[in-house]
Amino acid sequence: MLIHCRTDTIEELQFGIIKLYNPLNIQETNIEIVIVLLAPISIDAEYIEIMGYITESIFRDKIIKDMGEEEIFQMINMVLGDFYNNKSKGGYEMNSSEAKKTKYC
């Protein structure tokens, strides 16, 4: 599950992964992991792009429910490295309209 918003109550980007001890059942889906992204309203689209890439990668490539804190940290560092490698080669790019879709709280 992904919870994200832009708000004027914080000054810098906040990213968190919450592993639930007891899964939530929402519409017949068990939720075991919650990713929380909070961004200031005035944040550059580039930061939203990076967070989008990390989130996509977490949901696409890895099952993090069985990972420990250090493994998750290492995985995020690898994903960031991939992002910058792809970006420098003209790969991944979120257009500004996608970055603007982030809803406000």
N, CA, C and O of each residue as an XYZ file, in Angstrom:
420
protein
N       0.841     -1.161      0.000
C       0.000      0.000      0.000
C       0.891      1.229      0.000
O       1.920      1.261      0.675
N       0.499      2.226     -0.747
C       1.242      3.478     -0.836
C       0.374      4.608     -0.329
O      -0.749      4.802     -0.795
N       0.903      5.356      0.631
C       0.251      6.557      1.125
C       1.182      7.709      0.785
O       2.343      7.725      1.196
N       0.663      8.673      0.031
C       1.526      9.793     -0.350
C       0.734     11.079     -0.435
O      -0.455     11.082     -0.756
N       1.420     12.174     -0.138
C       0.786     13.487     -0.285
C       1.844     14.577     -0.202
O       2.972     14.357      0.237
N       1.435     15.752     -0.640
C       2.221     16.967     -0.467
C       1.512     17.819      0.574
O       0.284     17.903      0.606
N       2.311     18.445      1.419
C       1.735     19.232      2.502
C       2.658     20.397      2.840
O       3.863     20.348      2.593
N       2.071     21.439      3.407
C       2.885     22.574      3.825
C       3.353     22.431      5.276
O       3.956     23.356      5.821
N       3.084     21.291      5.903
C       3.469     21.081      7.301
C       4.862     20.484      7.470
O       5.351     20.377      8.595
N       5.513     20.091      6.363
C       6.889     19.584      6.449
C       7.768     20.397      5.504
O       7.281     21.014      4.558
N       9.065     20.386      5.776
C       9.998     21.171      4.966
C      10.870     20.326      4.056
O      11.452     20.843      3.102
N      10.968     19.037      4.335
C      11.769     18.170      3.479
C      11.056     16.854      3.231
O      10.148     16.464      3.964
N      11.491     16.186      2.183
C      10.900     14.917      1.774
C      11.035     13.874      2.879
O      12.091     13.754      3.502
N       9.971     13.129      3.118
C       9.972     12.067      4.115
C       9.549     10.766      3.429
O       8.577     10.740      2.675
N      10.285      9.698      3.698
C      10.022      8.395      3.096
C      10.092      7.359      4.195
O      11.037      7.349      4.985
N       9.099      6.486      4.252
C       9.125      5.454      5.271
C       8.485      4.166      4.785
O       7.604      4.176      3.926
N       8.940      3.065      5.345
C       8.371      1.754      5.056
C       7.897      1.186      6.387
O       8.666      1.070      7.341
N       6.622      0.836      6.432
C       6.036      0.283      7.644
C       5.665     -1.173      7.375
O       4.896     -1.472      6.462
N       6.222     -2.067      8.181
C       5.884     -3.487      8.083
C       4.881     -3.781      9.198
O       5.199     -3.647     10.379
N       3.693     -4.175      8.821
C       2.626     -4.405      9.791
C       2.768     -5.784     10.439
O       3.003     -6.775      9.747
N       2.627     -5.847     11.754
C       2.638     -7.134     12.454
C       1.405     -7.945     12.109
O       1.471     -9.160     11.927
N       0.285     -7.259     12.022
C      -0.982     -7.892     11.670
C      -1.484     -7.262     10.379
O      -1.862     -6.090     10.373
N      -1.494     -8.018      9.286
C      -1.923     -7.453      7.995
C      -3.337     -6.868      8.061
O      -4.213     -7.374      8.762
N      -3.522     -5.794      7.310
C      -4.850     -5.217      7.134
C      -5.510     -5.920      5.962
O      -4.849     -6.248      4.977
N      -6.795     -6.149      6.066
C      -7.530     -6.722      4.944
C      -8.442     -5.638      4.396
O      -9.434     -5.267      5.023
N      -8.094     -5.135      3.216
C      -8.862     -4.071      2.571
C      -9.339     -4.595      1.228
O      -8.533     -4.939      0.363
N     -10.629     -4.654      1.062
C     -11.250     -5.146     -0.181
C     -10.650     -6.491     -0.598
O     -10.263     -6.690     -1.750
N     -10.586     -7.397      0.360
C     -10.102     -8.758      0.143
C      -8.626     -8.840     -0.263
O      -8.193     -9.820     -0.869
N      -7.870     -7.805      0.079
C      -6.430     -7.797     -0.168
C      -5.714     -7.630      1.160
O      -6.019     -6.714      1.924
N      -4.756     -8.519      1.438
C      -3.959     -8.391      2.659
C      -2.847     -7.383      2.437
O      -2.045     -7.524      1.514
N      -2.800     -6.370      3.282
C      -1.769     -5.338      3.228
C      -0.780     -5.629      4.348
O      -1.133     -5.597      5.526
N       0.470     -5.916      3.966
C       1.512     -6.220      4.947
C       2.571     -5.126      5.024
O       3.245     -4.969      6.042
N       2.709     -4.371      3.933
C       3.716     -3.312      3.845
C       3.025     -2.013      3.449
O       2.189     -1.992      2.545
N       3.383     -0.928      4.138
C       2.864      0.394      3.792
C       4.066      1.290      3.526
O       4.967      1.405      4.357
N       4.068      1.922      2.361
C       5.103      2.897      2.031
C       4.480      4.276      2.177
O       3.420      4.556      1.618
N       5.159      5.139      2.941
C       4.659      6.482      3.200
C       5.616      7.485      2.579
O       6.813      7.475      2.867
N       5.081      8.355      1.724
C       5.848      9.431      1.097
C       5.175     10.752      1.423
O       4.005     10.958      1.099
N       5.905     11.633      2.056
C       5.406     12.964      2.347
C       6.362     13.968      1.727
O       7.578     13.857      1.883
N       5.811     14.942      1.027
C       6.651     15.928      0.354
C       6.105     17.321      0.609
O       4.892     17.515      0.695
N       7.016     18.305      0.731
C       6.541     19.682      0.841
C       5.860     20.099     -0.461
O       6.187     19.584     -1.530
N       4.943     21.001     -0.371
C       4.230     21.463     -1.564
C       5.197     22.038     -2.592
O       5.004     21.860     -3.795
N       6.222     22.718     -2.130
C       7.126     23.420     -3.041
C       8.312     22.577     -3.521
O       9.293     23.137     -4.011
N       8.250     21.271     -3.396
C       9.382     20.411     -3.776
C       9.552     20.369     -5.300
O       8.576     20.435     -6.047
N      10.798     20.259     -5.741
C      11.088     20.136     -7.174
C      10.579     18.802     -7.705
O      10.616     17.793     -7.001
N      10.110     18.799     -8.931
C       9.587     17.586     -9.573
C      10.635     16.475     -9.615
O      10.280     15.297     -9.625
N      11.905     16.828     -9.639
C      12.984     15.840     -9.675
C      12.932     14.893     -8.470
O      13.168     13.693     -8.611
N      12.624     15.432     -7.290
C      12.543     14.604     -6.089
C      11.352     13.652     -6.158
O      11.448     12.501     -5.733
N      10.239     14.128     -6.689
C       9.060     13.285     -6.867
C       9.382     12.168     -7.862
O       8.949     11.029     -7.686
N      10.135     12.496     -8.894
C      10.553     11.502     -9.889
C      11.388     10.396     -9.236
O      11.174      9.212     -9.498
N      12.331     10.785     -8.394
C      13.184      9.808     -7.712
C      12.348      8.912     -6.792
O      12.524      7.694     -6.781
N      11.450      9.511     -6.031
C      10.608      8.727     -5.127
C       9.685      7.789     -5.905
O       9.434      6.665     -5.471
N       9.181      8.246     -7.051
C       8.361      7.398     -7.903
C       9.136      6.183     -8.385
O       8.610      5.070     -8.412
N      10.381      6.400     -8.763
C      11.235      5.309     -9.233
C      11.491      4.298     -8.114
O      11.407      3.090     -8.333
N      11.801      4.794     -6.924
C      12.050      3.902     -5.792
C      10.803      3.078     -5.499
O      10.882      1.862     -5.323
N       9.663      3.738     -5.446
C       8.407      3.046     -5.134
C       8.066      2.006     -6.189
O       7.693      0.882     -5.855
N       8.191      2.375     -7.469
C       7.948      1.403     -8.550
C       8.844      0.190     -8.401
O       8.398     -0.949     -8.539
N      10.113      0.445     -8.118
C      11.083     -0.641     -8.007
C      10.772     -1.554     -6.835
O      10.907     -2.773     -6.946
N      10.362     -0.986     -5.721
C      10.036     -1.800     -4.550
C       8.864     -2.719     -4.858
O       8.898     -3.907     -4.539
N       7.828     -2.167     -5.479
C       6.652     -2.980     -5.765
C       6.880     -3.942     -6.924
O       6.269     -5.010     -6.963
N       7.740     -3.588     -7.862
C       7.955     -4.412     -9.049
C       8.958     -5.536     -8.811
O       8.712     -6.679     -9.198
N      10.073     -5.224     -8.185
C      11.202     -6.150     -8.156
C      11.365     -6.964     -6.875
O      11.792     -8.116     -6.937
N      11.054     -6.424     -5.776
C      11.429     -7.057     -4.511
C      10.227     -7.280     -3.616
O       9.300     -6.472     -3.574
N      10.263     -8.365     -2.919
C       9.290     -8.599     -1.857
C      10.016     -8.252     -0.569
O      10.912     -8.975     -0.134
N       9.624     -7.144      0.032
C      10.377     -6.653      1.184
C       9.816     -7.110      2.521
O      10.389     -6.806      3.568
N       8.705     -7.837      2.502
C       8.093     -8.218      3.776
C       9.006     -9.112      4.615
O       8.891     -9.122      5.841
N       9.903     -9.856      3.986
C      10.804    -10.739      4.723
C      12.197    -10.151      4.904
O      13.080    -10.812      5.452
N      12.405     -8.922      4.454
C      13.723     -8.286      4.569
C      13.850     -7.569      5.908
O      12.872     -7.082      6.474
N      15.084     -7.520      6.391
C      15.384     -6.735      7.584
C      15.686     -5.300      7.199
O      15.761     -4.958      6.019
N      15.857     -4.478      8.200
C      16.105     -3.047      7.981
C      17.338     -2.803      7.104
O      17.290     -1.989      6.181
N      18.426     -3.493      7.383
C      19.668     -3.307      6.616
C      19.492     -3.736      5.166
O      19.985     -3.066      4.258
N      18.791     -4.852      4.937
C      18.537     -5.314      3.567
C      17.686     -4.303      2.791
O      17.932     -4.059      1.610
N      16.696     -3.723      3.451
C      15.850     -2.715      2.797
C      16.685     -1.487      2.458
O      16.569     -0.934      1.365
N      17.524     -1.063      3.394
C      18.399      0.086      3.162
C      19.322     -0.170      1.965
O      19.484      0.701      1.111
N      19.927     -1.362      1.902
C      20.811     -1.702      0.783
C      20.039     -1.734     -0.544
O      20.537     -1.271     -1.570
N      18.820     -2.283     -0.512
C      18.013     -2.347     -1.722
C      17.691     -0.939     -2.231
O      17.777     -0.677     -3.431
N      17.321     -0.038     -1.322
C      17.006      1.336     -1.731
C      18.240      2.014     -2.302
O      18.140      2.760     -3.276
N      19.401      1.767     -1.711
C      20.642      2.327     -2.260
C      20.922      1.800     -3.665
O      21.354      2.556     -4.536
N      20.675      0.496     -3.894
C      20.865     -0.067     -5.245
C      19.872      0.551     -6.226
O      20.233      0.858     -7.362
N      18.633      0.733     -5.797
C      17.614      1.332     -6.660
C      18.011      2.765     -7.017
O      17.855      3.181     -8.165
N      18.518      3.512     -6.054
C      18.987      4.876     -6.344
C      20.130      4.866     -7.343
O      20.174      5.692     -8.254
N      21.060      3.925     -7.171
C      22.159      3.796     -8.132
C      21.638      3.500     -9.529
O      22.104      4.083    -10.507
N      20.660      2.584     -9.623
C      20.044      2.274    -10.922
C      19.373      3.505    -11.517
O      19.485      3.766    -12.715
N      18.674      4.259    -10.672
C      17.987      5.469    -11.149
C      18.989      6.424    -11.795
O      18.782      6.884    -12.918
N      20.081      6.719    -11.078
C      21.058      7.665    -11.611
C      21.778      7.124    -12.838
O      22.100      7.884    -13.751
N      22.034      5.817    -12.870
C      22.636      5.224    -14.072
C      21.692      5.343    -15.265
O      22.110      5.741    -16.353
N      20.421      4.998    -15.064
C      19.435      5.107    -16.145
C      19.242      6.549    -16.578
O      19.123      6.829    -17.770
N      19.211      7.452    -15.632
C      19.012      8.872    -15.927
C      20.179      9.413    -16.747
O      19.981     10.179    -17.690
N      21.403      9.007    -16.382
C      22.578      9.513    -17.103
C      22.658      8.958    -18.520
O      23.295      9.549    -19.392
N      22.003      7.813    -18.744
C      21.990      7.207    -20.077
C      20.731      7.598    -20.852
O      20.488      7.084    -21.944
N      19.933      8.508    -20.288
C      18.708      8.932    -20.961
C      17.566      7.957    -20.782
O      16.609      7.973    -21.556
N      17.655      7.094    -19.754
C      16.627      6.077    -19.507
C      15.416      6.649    -18.823
O      14.756      7.543    -19.354
N      15.117      6.135    -17.636
C      13.903      6.468    -16.900
C      13.685      7.964    -16.826
O      14.602      8.725    -16.517
N      12.467      8.374    -17.111
C      12.109      9.765    -16.914
C      10.607      9.883    -16.723
O       9.821      9.445    -17.562
N      10.229     10.476    -15.617
C       8.825     10.761    -15.355
C       8.579     12.171    -15.868
O       9.325     13.094    -15.540
N       7.536     12.337    -16.670
C       7.280     13.687    -17.161
C       6.680     14.534    -16.046
O       6.178     14.005    -15.055
N       6.735     15.842    -16.213
C       6.312     16.740    -15.144
C       4.833     16.601    -14.822
O       4.432     16.862    -13.688
N       4.006     16.197    -15.784
C       2.583     16.036    -15.480
C       2.370     14.855    -14.536
O       1.456     14.895    -13.712
N       3.197     13.795    -14.632
C       3.095     12.675    -13.695
C       3.484     13.124    -12.298
O       2.829     12.760    -11.322
N       4.551     13.916    -12.194
C       5.000     14.409    -10.893
C       3.947     15.308    -10.267
O       3.802     15.327     -9.045
N       3.216     16.047    -11.076
C       2.193     16.950    -10.555
C       0.943     16.213    -10.095
O       0.098     16.806     -9.425
N       0.801     14.925    -10.440
C      -0.371     14.162    -10.035
C      -0.379     13.839     -8.557
O      -1.404     13.417     -8.020
N       0.755     14.033     -7.886
C       0.810     13.763     -6.456
C      -0.201     14.654     -5.760
O      -0.162     15.876     -5.900
N      -1.097     14.047     -5.017
C      -2.194     14.787     -4.390
C      -1.731     15.501     -3.145
O      -0.774     15.098     -2.485
N      -2.431     16.564     -2.845
C      -2.190     17.308     -1.632
C      -3.027     16.737     -0.502
O      -4.133     16.250     -0.736
N      -2.514     16.790      0.722
C      -3.270     16.283      1.888
C      -4.400     17.247      2.211
O      -5.158     17.017      3.153
